[in-house]
Amino acid sequence: MKKAGKLDPKIIGRRIREIRGFDLTQAEFGKMVGVSQVTLSKYENGQVLPTLDFLARLKAHSGKSLDWIVTGAEKGDGA
């Protein structure tokens, strides 16, 4: 079981990329979730942690939980 603690921007970035899928470019997806292609690229590549505002929009767009986006935990994990 992973300890709570520091967020890993590379892992979060992989989940953002997974949500974007292969059908949309970064520019297209960025427009949908309200960020520039450059910012989305930085998030996906783990260069910077996404803002809470962005994560909330991503959650609303994807239907994924914030827990899953940030930690990979599904509902009921570790409960």
C-alpha positions in Angstrom: 0.0 0.0 0.0 1.4 3.4 -1.0 1.9 6.0 1.7 0.0 9.2 1.5 2.3 12.1 0.7 3.9 13.9 -2.1 2.0 13.9 -5.4 3.8 12.6 -8.4 3.3 14.9 -11.4 4.5 12.2 -13.9 1.9 9.7 -12.8 -0.9 12.4 -12.8 0.3 13.4 -16.2 -0.1 9.8 -17.5 -3.7 9.7 -16.2 -4.4 13.0 -17.9 -3.0 11.6 -21.1 -5.2 8.5 -20.7 -8.3 10.6 -20.3 -7.4 12.6 -23.4 -7.2 9.4 -25.4 -5.8 9.1 -28.9 -8.6 10.8 -30.8 -7.8 14.4 -29.7 -4.7 16.5 -30.0 -3.5 18.4 -27.0 -4.8 21.6 -28.6 -8.3 20.2 -29.1 -8.5 18.7 -25.6 -7.0 21.8 -24.0 -9.8 23.9 -25.5 -12.4 21.4 -24.1 -10.9 21.7 -20.6 -9.9 25.3 -20.7 -6.1 25.3 -20.9 -3.6 26.0 -23.6 -1.8 23.2 -25.5 1.5 24.3 -23.9 0.0 24.0 -20.4 -1.6 20.6 -21.1 1.7 19.4 -22.5 3.4 20.4 -19.2 0.8 18.6 -17.2 0.9 15.4 -19.3 4.7 15.4 -19.3 4.9 15.8 -15.5 6.7 19.1 -15.7 4.2 20.8 -13.4 1.4 19.7 -11.2 -2.0 20.7 -12.6 -4.1 23.3 -10.7 -7.1 22.3 -8.7 -9.3 24.2 -11.0 -8.0 22.2 -14.0 -8.5 18.9 -12.1 -12.1 19.9 -11.3 -12.7 20.6 -15.0 -11.0 17.3 -16.0 -13.2 15.4 -13.5 -16.4 17.0 -14.9 -15.3 16.3 -18.4 -14.2 12.7 -17.9 -16.4 11.4 -15.1 -13.3 10.1 -13.3 -12.9 10.8 -9.6 -10.3 13.3 -8.4 -8.9 10.4 -6.3 -8.3 8.4 -9.4 -6.8 11.3 -11.3 -4.4 12.1 -8.5 -3.7 8.8 -6.8 -5.0 6.1 -9.1 -7.4 4.9 -6.4 -10.8 3.6 -7.5 -13.8 3.9 -5.3 -13.6 1.4 -2.5 -9.8 1.0 -2.7 -8.2 0.7 0.7 -11.5 1.1 2.5 
